[in-house]
Amino acid sequence: MCTRTIRINDTLMERVKPIFPNDQALQTWLEEQLESALIRFASQKRPAPPCSYSDEEMYSIVKQRLQSLEEGSAKLVDGDEVFAQIQSRYGFKA
């Protein structure tokens, strides 16, 4: 188990404390609620970041680039062009 510190509004906490028989019961309930929320969050399907590739895709990309280097057909791309492509494709300035 890991230990984390969370902040909870004091006024709200004072409103719910009387519902529990003791601090340990409140602590246990809070831990169960947070664990349940984390499980739901972790199980949500989120889109992969735009710059992530599967192992197979990365293998194919690297293979193609190595092949073009070996054949002598690889072209050097100007750094400014690379950064412009990054900004255009991913929406941030590198």
C-alpha positions as a Markdown table, in Angstrom:
| # | Residue | x | y | z |
|---|---|---|---|---|
| 1 | Met | 0.0 | 0.0 | 0.0 |
| 2 | Cys | 1.2 | 3.5 | -0.7 |
| 3 | Thr | 0.4 | 6.5 | 1.4 |
| 4 | Arg | -0.8 | 9.8 | -0.2 |
| 5 | Thr | -1.9 | 13.1 | 1.4 |
| 6 | Ile | -5.1 | 14.6 | 0.1 |
| 7 | Arg | -6.8 | 17.8 | 1.0 |
| 8 | Ile | -10.5 | 17.9 | 1.8 |
| 9 | Asn | -12.6 | 21.0 | 2.5 |
| 10 | Asp | -12.7 | 21.4 | 6.3 |
| 11 | Thr | -16.4 | 22.5 | 6.4 |
| 12 | Leu | -17.4 | 19.5 | 4.3 |
| 13 | Met | -15.4 | 17.1 | 6.5 |
| 14 | Glu | -17.1 | 18.5 | 9.6 |
| 15 | Arg | -20.5 | 17.8 | 8.1 |
| 16 | Val | -19.8 | 14.2 | 7.4 |
| 17 | Lys | -17.7 | 13.2 | 10.4 |
| 18 | Pro | -20.8 | 12.7 | 12.7 |
| 19 | Ile | -22.1 | 10.1 | 10.3 |
| 20 | Phe | -19.2 | 7.7 | 11.2 |
| 21 | Pro | -18.7 | 6.1 | 14.6 |
| 22 | Asn | -15.0 | 7.0 | 14.8 |
| 23 | Asp | -12.1 | 8.4 | 12.7 |
| 24 | Gln | -11.0 | 4.9 | 11.7 |
| 25 | Ala | -14.4 | 4.1 | 10.1 |
| 26 | Leu | -14.2 | 7.4 | 8.2 |
| 27 | Gln | -10.7 | 6.7 | 7.1 |
| 28 | Thr | -11.7 | 3.2 | 5.9 |
| 29 | Trp | -14.7 | 4.6 | 4.0 |
| 30 | Leu | -12.6 | 7.3 | 2.4 |
| 31 | Glu | -9.9 | 4.7 | 1.3 |
| 32 | Glu | -12.6 | 2.5 | -0.2 |
| 33 | Gln | -14.2 | 5.4 | -2.1 |
| 34 | Leu | -10.9 | 6.5 | -3.5 |
| 35 | Glu | -9.8 | 3.0 | -4.5 |
| 36 | Ser | -13.2 | 2.5 | -6.3 |
| 37 | Ala | -12.8 | 5.8 | -8.1 |
| 38 | Leu | -9.2 | 4.9 | -9.1 |
| 39 | Ile | -10.3 | 1.5 | -10.4 |
| 40 | Arg | -13.0 | 3.1 | -12.6 |
| 41 | Phe | -10.6 | 5.7 | -13.8 |
| 42 | Ala | -7.9 | 3.2 | -14.7 |
| 43 | Ser | -10.4 | 1.0 | -16.6 |
| 44 | Gln | -11.5 | 3.9 | -18.9 |
| 45 | Lys | -10.3 | 3.7 | -22.4 |
| 46 | Arg | -8.3 | 6.8 | -23.3 |
| 47 | Pro | -6.9 | 7.6 | -26.7 |
| 48 | Ala | -3.2 | 7.1 | -27.1 |
| 49 | Pro | -1.1 | 10.2 | -27.3 |
| 50 | Pro | -0.6 | 11.3 | -30.9 |
| 51 | Cys | 3.0 | 10.5 | -30.9 |
| 52 | Ser | 2.8 | 6.9 | -29.6 |
| 53 | Tyr | 3.4 | 3.9 | -31.8 |
| 54 | Ser | 2.9 | 0.2 | -31.2 |
| 55 | Asp | 5.9 | -2.0 | -31.1 |
| 56 | Glu | 5.1 | -3.3 | -34.6 |
| 57 | Glu | 4.7 | 0.2 | -36.0 |
| 58 | Met | 8.0 | 1.4 | -34.5 |
| 59 | Tyr | 9.8 | -1.7 | -35.8 |
| 60 | Ser | 8.5 | -1.0 | -39.3 |
| 61 | Ile | 9.5 | 2.7 | -39.1 |
| 62 | Val | 13.0 | 1.9 | -37.9 |
| 63 | Lys | 13.4 | -0.9 | -40.5 |
| 64 | Gln | 12.4 | 1.5 | -43.3 |
| 65 | Arg | 14.7 | 4.2 | -42.2 |
| 66 | Leu | 17.7 | 1.8 | -41.8 |
| 67 | Gln | 17.0 | 0.5 | -45.3 |
| 68 | Ser | 17.0 | 4.0 | -46.8 |
| 69 | Leu | 20.3 | 4.7 | -45.0 |
| 70 | Glu | 21.9 | 1.5 | -46.3 |
| 71 | Glu | 20.6 | 2.2 | -49.9 |
| 72 | Gly | 21.8 | 5.8 | -49.7 |
| 73 | Ser | 18.4 | 7.2 | -50.4 |
| 74 | Ala | 17.9 | 8.8 | -47.0 |
| 75 | Lys | 17.6 | 12.6 | -47.1 |
| 76 | Leu | 18.6 | 15.0 | -44.4 |
| 77 | Val | 15.7 | 17.2 | -43.3 |
| 78 | Asp | 16.4 | 20.7 | -42.2 |
| 79 | Gly | 15.9 | 21.2 | -38.4 |
| 80 | Asp | 13.5 | 24.1 | -39.0 |
| 81 | Glu | 11.4 | 21.9 | -41.2 |
| 82 | Val | 11.3 | 19.1 | -38.6 |
| 83 | Phe | 10.1 | 21.6 | -35.9 |
| 84 | Ala | 7.5 | 23.0 | -38.3 |
| 85 | Gln | 6.2 | 19.5 | -39.0 |
| 86 | Ile | 6.0 | 18.8 | -35.2 |
| 87 | Gln | 4.1 | 22.0 | -34.6 |
| 88 | Ser | 1.7 | 21.2 | -37.5 |
| 89 | Arg | 1.1 | 17.6 | -36.6 |
| 90 | Tyr | 1.0 | 17.8 | -32.8 |
| 91 | Gly | 0.0 | 21.4 | -32.2 |
| 92 | Phe | 2.8 | 22.5 | -30.0 |
| 93 | Lys | 6.1 | 24.3 | -30.7 |
| 94 | Ala | 9.2 | 22.2 | -30.1 |
